[in-house]
Amino acid sequence: MANWIQRFLNAIATHKANASAHHAKTVAGDLNLADLAEKAHGSLTGVTANQHHTPPGDGDLAPKAHKDSHDPQDGSDPLDAAAPVKVAAANAEGSSHSFARADHVHEREHAKTGNYEVYANTEEVTSDPAADAAHLGRIIRVRASAGAKTYLKCCVQNDADGYEWLQIGIST
């Protein structure tokens, strides 16, 4: 009987030695990784700084200045520079050596494209001048005398191809 007990104890010792050899291959520092698996998910309790992976590099995680890498002319990772709004505008991307290309062209939103833009000539008169082509588009303030109401009028061309003063406002 003693022989059977001895064989049993030897088997346990052999198994324990094999298990220890296996666990020795799964150790980070002196912490057994099998023990980590038994902890709550995500728990790092008891893990020291030298027992887990650190990020590559010098360990300084502060952002570094890198604007020059995005320079549109000679950056290693250039960003597109601004271009004109429409092809009809001067189709040039600009030549200044910066990200914004400060000298690029934008089309004016209210560019003058015809002769319909007029500037108000709002001189004050005491009566309507003659309505004719010379006054087309002219805006006047008609005030007969001090203390009188002021009429704001514009000379327009009517459907009979004649000219007339159209009242567009009156003072109170």
C-alpha positions as CSV (number, residue, x, y, z in Angstrom):
1,M,0.0,0.0,0.0
2,A,2.8,2.4,0.8
3,N,4.0,1.8,-2.8
4,W,0.7,3.1,-4.2
5,I,0.8,6.2,-2.0
6,Q,4.3,6.9,-3.0
7,R,3.4,6.7,-6.7
8,F,0.4,9.0,-6.1
9,L,2.6,11.6,-4.4
10,N,5.2,11.4,-7.1
11,A,2.5,12.0,-9.8
12,I,1.3,15.0,-7.9
13,A,4.8,16.4,-7.6
14,T,5.5,15.8,-11.3
15,H,2.2,17.5,-12.3
16,K,3.0,20.4,-10.0
17,A,6.5,20.8,-11.5
18,N,5.0,20.8,-15.0
19,A,2.3,23.3,-14.0
20,S,5.0,25.6,-12.5
21,A,7.0,25.4,-15.7
22,H,4.0,26.3,-17.7
23,H,3.2,29.3,-15.5
24,A,6.8,30.5,-15.6
25,K,6.3,31.1,-19.3
26,T,3.3,33.4,-18.7
27,V,4.8,35.8,-16.2
28,A,5.2,39.6,-16.7
29,G,7.8,40.7,-14.2
30,D,7.0,38.7,-11.2
31,L,3.2,38.8,-11.7
32,N,1.6,35.6,-12.9
33,L,-0.6,36.4,-15.9
34,A,-3.0,33.6,-15.0
35,D,-3.7,35.5,-11.8
36,L,-4.7,38.5,-13.9
37,A,-7.3,36.4,-15.8
38,E,-8.9,35.7,-12.4
39,K,-9.4,39.4,-11.7
40,A,-12.4,41.4,-12.6
41,H,-12.5,42.4,-16.3
42,G,-10.3,45.4,-16.8
43,S,-8.9,45.5,-13.3
44,L,-5.2,46.5,-13.0
45,T,-5.1,46.3,-9.3
46,G,-1.6,45.3,-8.2
47,V,0.0,45.9,-11.6
48,T,2.9,48.2,-11.4
49,A,4.3,50.6,-14.1
50,N,7.0,48.1,-15.1
51,Q,4.6,45.2,-15.5
52,H,2.6,46.5,-18.5
53,H,3.3,47.9,-21.9
54,T,4.3,51.5,-22.3
55,P,3.6,53.5,-25.5
56,P,6.5,53.6,-28.0
57,G,8.7,56.6,-28.2
58,D,10.1,58.8,-25.6
59,G,7.0,58.7,-23.3
60,D,6.2,62.4,-23.9
61,L,2.6,62.4,-25.1
62,A,2.3,66.2,-25.4
63,P,1.3,67.3,-29.0
64,K,4.2,68.6,-31.1
65,A,4.1,71.6,-33.4
66,H,3.6,70.2,-36.9
67,K,2.1,73.0,-39.1
68,D,5.1,72.9,-41.4
69,S,4.3,69.3,-42.3
70,H,1.0,70.6,-43.8
71,D,2.5,73.4,-45.9
72,P,1.0,73.2,-49.4
73,Q,4.3,73.8,-51.1
74,D,6.9,71.7,-49.3
75,G,5.2,69.9,-46.4
76,S,5.5,66.2,-46.0
77,D,1.6,66.0,-45.6
78,P,0.4,69.0,-47.5
79,L,-3.2,70.2,-47.1
80,D,-5.1,71.7,-50.1
81,A,-4.9,75.5,-50.3
82,A,-8.0,77.6,-51.0
83,A,-9.1,78.1,-54.6
84,P,-11.4,80.6,-56.2
85,V,-15.2,80.2,-55.7
86,K,-16.0,79.8,-59.4
87,V,-13.9,79.1,-62.4
88,A,-15.1,82.4,-63.8
89,A,-13.1,84.1,-61.1
90,A,-9.4,84.4,-61.5
91,N,-8.6,80.7,-61.4
92,A,-5.4,80.8,-59.4
93,E,-4.7,79.1,-56.1
94,G,-2.4,81.8,-54.8
95,S,1.3,81.8,-54.4
96,S,2.0,82.9,-50.8
97,H,4.0,80.3,-48.9
98,S,1.5,79.5,-46.2
99,F,-1.5,77.2,-45.6
100,A,-4.1,79.9,-46.2
101,R,-2.4,81.2,-49.4
102,A,-3.4,84.7,-48.4
103,D,-3.3,86.0,-52.0
104,H,-5.8,83.6,-53.5
105,V,-8.9,85.2,-55.2
106,H,-12.5,85.0,-54.3
107,E,-15.3,86.1,-56.5
108,R,-17.2,89.1,-55.1
109,E,-20.7,88.1,-54.1
110,H,-22.2,91.4,-55.6
111,A,-19.9,92.0,-58.5
112,K,-21.0,94.6,-60.9
113,T,-21.9,92.8,-64.1
114,G,-24.0,95.5,-65.9
115,N,-24.8,99.2,-65.9
116,Y,-27.8,98.8,-63.6
117,E,-26.0,99.7,-60.5
118,V,-26.6,103.3,-59.7
119,Y,-25.6,105.5,-56.7
120,A,-28.4,107.5,-55.1
121,N,-28.2,111.2,-55.9
122,T,-30.4,112.4,-53.1
123,E,-30.0,116.1,-53.3
124,E,-32.9,118.1,-52.0
125,V,-35.0,120.0,-54.5
126,T,-38.1,122.1,-54.1
127,S,-40.0,120.6,-57.1
128,D,-39.7,117.7,-59.5
129,P,-37.3,118.3,-62.3
130,A,-38.3,117.2,-65.8
131,A,-38.6,113.4,-66.1
132,D,-36.3,112.4,-68.9
133,A,-33.5,110.1,-69.9
134,A,-30.9,112.4,-68.2
135,H,-32.6,111.7,-64.8
136,L,-33.2,107.9,-65.3
137,G,-32.4,106.2,-62.0
138,R,-31.9,109.5,-60.1
139,I,-33.3,109.6,-56.6
140,I,-34.3,113.0,-55.2
141,R,-35.8,114.4,-52.0
142,V,-38.5,116.9,-52.9
143,R,-39.3,119.4,-50.1
144,A,-41.3,122.5,-51.1
145,S,-40.4,124.5,-48.1
146,A,-39.2,124.4,-44.5
147,G,-41.7,122.5,-42.4
148,A,-43.1,120.7,-45.4
149,K,-43.2,116.9,-45.9
150,T,-40.3,115.4,-47.9
151,Y,-41.1,113.1,-50.8
152,L,-38.5,110.6,-51.9
153,K,-38.8,109.9,-55.7
154,C,-37.0,108.0,-58.4
155,C,-37.0,108.7,-62.1
156,V,-38.1,105.5,-64.0
157,Q,-39.0,104.5,-67.6
158,N,-42.7,103.6,-67.9
159,D,-44.4,101.0,-70.2
160,A,-45.0,103.7,-72.9
161,D,-41.2,104.3,-73.0
162,G,-41.7,107.7,-71.4
163,Y,-40.2,108.9,-68.1
164,E,-41.8,109.7,-64.8
165,W,-41.0,110.4,-61.2
166,L,-42.1,107.5,-59.0
167,Q,-42.8,108.3,-55.3
168,I,-41.0,105.7,-53.1
169,G,-41.4,107.3,-49.7
170,I,-42.9,110.3,-47.8
171,S,-41.9,111.7,-44.4
172,T,-44.5,111.9,-41.6
